[in-house]
Amino acid sequence: MVGQMTDPLDCLVIGAGPAGLTSAIYLARFHLKIGIVDAGGSRAAMIPLTHNHAGYPGGISGEELLRRMREQAAQFGGKVTAGVVSGLDRDGDMFLARMGDETWRAHAVLLATGVVNNRPRIDQKPMTWRSAAACCAIVRSATAMRRPTVASPLSGREGMG
Ligand SMILES: Cc1cc2nc3c(=O)[nH]c(=O)nc-3n(C[C@H](O)[C@H](O)[C@H](O)COP(=O)(O)OP(=O)(O)OC[C@H]3O[C@@H](n4cnc5c(N)ncnc54)[C@H](O)[C@@H]3O)c2cc1C
């Protein structure tokens, strides 16, 4: 069923983490008609304070970064709709994206759905996932350069993002 969005979009962006929002800002600045759908699970929201994002010499929290990026996208018509895209199909030269009982039509789809962490099984002690020390490759590298590190027993599928 084709839902309430009768006019096809130029591009549907799926995912409103930093990747999806950056893309949306560019697409909207090109005056393209876009939609953004997000399931609300951005890994960036877990960043207490990031020091490697350009433009923020004092660092910025993930939540604040996402808030600002959303605001910037919205300035140019890139509004984020909360929801989960559960399926994508082709209909001629059009994409059909299912979201609940709606179907969105778009000439192009940009997948910015991120990744999901394989969280390690640590039985003895509940792990504070927000303690970002080992969750981000950039943080991990920067930390390792500054101080000696203990080799992690976590690897492969149980390793952290
Ligand atoms: C604790 C922690 C600390 C970190 N610290 C740093 C740091 O300091 N510096 C740094 O550069 N990186 C850091 N990272 C990594 C950074 O968060 C990720 O690289 C970044 O969030 C990836 O952005 P993204 O837009 O690709 O994906 P995400 O931010 O994960 O966004 C993907 C979005 O897509 C949505 N989505 C997925 N599937 C669907 C669907 N079917 N329909 C609708 N929406 C969907 C998700 O809900 C989510 O909102 C850290 C990560 C963690 C976990």
The ligand as an ORCA input file, in Angstrom:
! r2SCAN-3c Opt
* xyz 0 1
  C      30.412      4.771     23.601
  C      30.834      5.255     22.231
  C      31.728      6.308     22.106
  C      32.129      6.748     20.852
  N      33.010      7.800     20.773
  C      33.358      8.281     19.557
  C      34.240      9.410     19.437
  O      34.670      9.994     20.415
  N      34.552      9.828     18.179
  C      34.067      9.207     17.068
  O      34.389      9.645     15.955
  N      33.250      8.156     17.144
  C      32.878      7.682     18.346
  N      32.050      6.599     18.432
  C      31.570      5.994     17.174
  C      30.411      6.816     16.574
  O      29.360      6.857     17.516
  C      29.954      6.139     15.289
  O      31.043      6.035     14.406
  C      28.845      6.962     14.630
  O      27.734      7.092     15.491
  C      28.427      6.295     13.322
  O      27.455      7.139     12.718
  P      26.369      6.555     11.732
  O      25.511      7.697     11.329
  O      27.038      5.733     10.690
  O      25.515      5.479     12.595
  P      24.631      5.701     13.935
  O      25.076      6.898     14.693
  O      24.603      4.411     14.627
  O      23.197      6.008     13.328
  C      22.468      5.039     12.595
  C      20.984      5.368     12.777
  O      20.227      4.568     11.866
  C      19.054      4.125     12.543
  N      18.515      2.955     11.869
  C      19.083      1.725     11.735
  N      18.265      0.913     11.038
  C      17.170      1.643     10.738
  C      15.948      1.355     10.029
  N      15.714      0.144      9.487
  N      15.018      2.320      9.916
  C      15.238      3.561     10.463
  N      16.374      3.895     11.119
  C      17.309      2.941     11.258
  C      19.543      3.820     13.952
  O      18.477      3.745     14.892
  C      20.469      5.026     14.195
  O      19.770      6.108     14.754
  C      31.631      6.124     19.671
  C      30.705      5.082     19.791
  C      30.301      4.638     21.050
  C      29.321      3.496     21.149
*
